[in-house]
Amino acid sequence: MKKALIILLLVQASIFTANAQIGYNYAQWSLGTGISYLKGSTNVQSESSHPAFNFNLGYNVSPYISVTLDYQFGKLSGGYNEYYPKAVAALDITDPNYATMFQLLTKTYDLLDPYHLSYTNNFQKLNIYADVQLGEFMDYANDGIINKILKNIYVGSGVGLVFNSISDNNDRLSPDGTYYIGGSDNSQDVVIPLRVGYQHKIFNNYDMPSVLIEVGYQRNWVLGYGLDGYADPLVVKKTFEQFGGFNIGVKFNFGSITSYRRPIH
């Protein structure tokens, strides 16, 4: 009789413990993908925005702290070869001053870039970064607005490499063909990503965050000069290059389950 009573109490205690953990638990791994709309900031004028895609594997240190290995690929481009056709297309051919305005296009651009630099970079990027959400530090238990919105805002940074593959650079010759502009079609640069955004958590039937939707902005600081393929000190300024833009992504949590120190939901 005593053994049966002890067993019953243990079962009830385990059920109580399990129920008490509902809302505290989270999976420690995630797989995700996303799309960004990126634009470069280099020594080349008139740069354009393009989509880029990424895949990632993350480790959830807590529901509000994650470390992520991210692979991204896409295109960056800019320069005279993109500016000129757009500028010509914008002219009104019926305008009496069309011929004059047409001649001014190149002369105006020459003031900004007499070498008519152009590039297309079909890049790949591999980096690791950590994101921290405000919920890790805030007491959000009794505040509805904080609980639903502010706790899911994140900032993050990390380090990685961008692998540059350059084309469309006019063979690096000056417009008059008399000067070869230095640089490289294939290079690697260290990159420092800076991230800010919002993560919306979708909970399953056990009140665990199972799907994570992220919307944010990332700026990548490149510690080098290979993003546009030009590295000639007589032509370009020796300033570190950048690229970045807005992104949206989705992550799916999986793997071993652990508990947080307070409710997540």
Residue pairs with C-beta under 8 A, 6 or more apart in sequence:
21 259
22 206
22 207
23 207
23 263
23 264
23 265
24 259
24 260
24 261
24 262
24 263
24 264
25 206
25 207
25 208
25 257
25 258
25 259
25 260
25 264
26 60
26 62
26 63
26 208
26 209
26 253
26 257
26 258
26 259
26 260
26 264
27 60
27 208
27 209
27 210
27 253
27 254
27 255
27 256
27 257
28 59
28 60
28 255
28 256
28 257
28 258
29 57
29 58
29 59
29 60
29 253
29 254
29 255
29 256
30 56
30 57
30 58
30 59
30 60
30 66
30 68
30 212
30 251
30 252
30 253
30 254
31 56
31 57
31 58
31 251
31 252
31 254
32 55
32 56
32 57
32 58
32 68
32 212
32 249
32 250
32 251
32 252
33 53
33 54
33 55
33 56
33 249
33 250
34 53
34 54
34 56
34 214
34 247
34 248
34 249
34 250
35 51
35 52
35 53
35 54
35 247
35 248
35 249
36 51
36 52
36 53
36 54
36 72
36 74
36 218
36 245
36 246
36 247
37 49
37 50
37 51
37 52
37 245
37 246
37 247
38 49
38 50
38 51
38 52
38 74
38 76
38 243
38 244
38 245
39 47
39 48
39 49
39 50
39 76
39 243
39 244
39 245
40 47
40 76
40 77
40 78
40 121
40 227
40 228
40 241
40 242
40 243
41 47
41 241
41 242
41 243
41 244
42 78
42 119
42 227
42 228
42 230
42 241
42 242
43 117
43 228
43 230
43 235
43 236
43 237
43 239
43 241
44 78
44 79
44 113
44 117
44 118
44 119
44 228
44 230
45 78
45 79
45 80
45 83
45 109
45 112
45 113
45 117
46 78
46 79
46 80
46 82
46 83
47 76
47 77
47 78
47 79
47 82
48 77
48 78
48 82
49 245
50 74
50 75
50 76
50 77
51 74
52 72
52 73
52 74
52 75
53 72
53 73
53 74
54 70
54 71
54 72
54 73
54 247
54 249
55 70
55 71
56 68
56 69
56 70
56 71
56 249
56 251
57 68
57 69
58 66
58 67
58 68
58 69
58 251
59 66
59 67
59 68
60 66
60 253
61 67
62 136
62 260
63 133
63 135
63 201
63 209
63 260
63 264
64 132
64 133
64 134
64 135
64 136
64 151
64 154
65 130
65 131
65 132
65 133
65 136
66 130
66 131
67 128
67 129
67 130
68 128
68 129
68 130
68 131
68 158
69 126
69 127
69 128
70 125
70 126
70 127
70 128
70 129
70 160
71 124
71 125
71 126
72 124
72 125
72 126
72 127
73 122
73 123
73 124
73 125
74 122
74 123
75 120
75 121
75 122
75 123
76 119
76 120
76 121
76 123
76 227
76 228
76 243
77 118
77 119
77 120
77 121
77 168
78 118
78 119
78 228
79 113
79 116
79 117
79 118
79 119
79 168
79 228
80 109
80 113
80 116
80 117
80 118
81 116
81 118
81 168
81 170
82 118
83 109
84 105
84 106
84 109
87 105
87 109
88 102
88 105
91 98
91 101
91 102
91 105
92 98
95 101
109 116
114 175
115 174
115 175
115 179
115 181
115 235
116 170
116 174
116 175
117 169
117 170
117 181
117 228
117 230
117 235
117 236
118 168
118 169
118 170
119 166
119 167
119 168
119 169
119 228
119 229
119 230
120 166
120 167
120 168
121 164
121 165
121 166
121 227
121 228
121 229
122 165
122 167
123 162
123 163
123 164
123 165
123 227
124 162
124 163
124 165
125 160
125 161
125 162
125 163
125 191
125 220
126 160
126 161
126 163
127 158
127 159
127 160
127 161
127 191
127 193
128 158
128 159
128 160
129 156
129 157
129 158
129 159
129 160
129 193
129 195
130 156
130 157
130 158
131 154
131 155
131 156
131 195
131 199
132 154
132 155
132 156
133 151
133 152
133 153
133 154
133 199
134 150
134 151
134 152
134 153
134 154
135 151
135 152
138 146
138 150
138 151
140 146
140 147
140 150
140 151
141 147
141 262
141 263
152 198
152 199
152 200
152 201
153 196
153 197
153 198
154 195
154 196
154 197
154 198
154 199
154 216
155 195
155 196
156 193
156 194
156 195
156 196
157 192
157 193
157 194
157 195
158 192
158 193
159 190
159 191
159 192
159 193
160 190
160 191
160 193
161 188
161 189
161 190
161 191
162 188
162 189
162 191
162 220
162 222
162 226
162 227
163 186
163 187
163 188
164 184
164 186
164 187
164 188
164 189
164 226
164 227
164 229
165 185
165 186
166 183
166 184
166 185
166 186
166 226
166 228
166 229
167 185
169 183
169 185
169 229
169 230
172 180
172 181
172 182
172 183
172 229
172 230
173 179
173 180
173 181
174 180
174 181
181 230
181 232
181 235
182 230
182 231
182 232
182 235
183 226
183 228
183 229
183 230
183 231
183 232
184 226
184 229
184 231
185 229
187 224
187 226
187 229
188 224
188 226
189 222
189 223
189 224
189 225
189 226
189 227
189 241
190 222
190 223
190 224
191 220
191 221
191 222
191 223
192 220
192 221
192 223
193 218
193 219
193 220
193 221
194 218
194 219
194 220
194 221
195 216
195 217
195 218
196 216
196 217
197 214
197 215
197 216
197 217
197 247
198 214
198 215
198 216
199 212
199 213
199 214
200 212
200 213
200 214
200 215
201 209
201 211
201 212
201 264
202 209
202 210
202 211
202 212
202 213
203 209
203 210
203 264
203 265
204 210
207 264
207 265
208 253
208 257
208 264
209 253
209 264
210 252
210 253
211 250
211 251
211 252
211 253
212 250
212 251
212 252
212 253
213 248
213 249
213 250
214 247
214 248
214 249
214 250
214 251
215 246
215 247
215 248
216 246
216 247
217 244
217 245
217 246
217 247
218 244
218 245
218 247
219 242
219 244
220 242
220 243
220 244
221 240
221 242
222 240
222 241
222 242
222 243
223 240
224 240
224 241
225 231
225 236
225 238
225 240
225 241
226 241
227 241
227 243
228 236
228 241
230 236
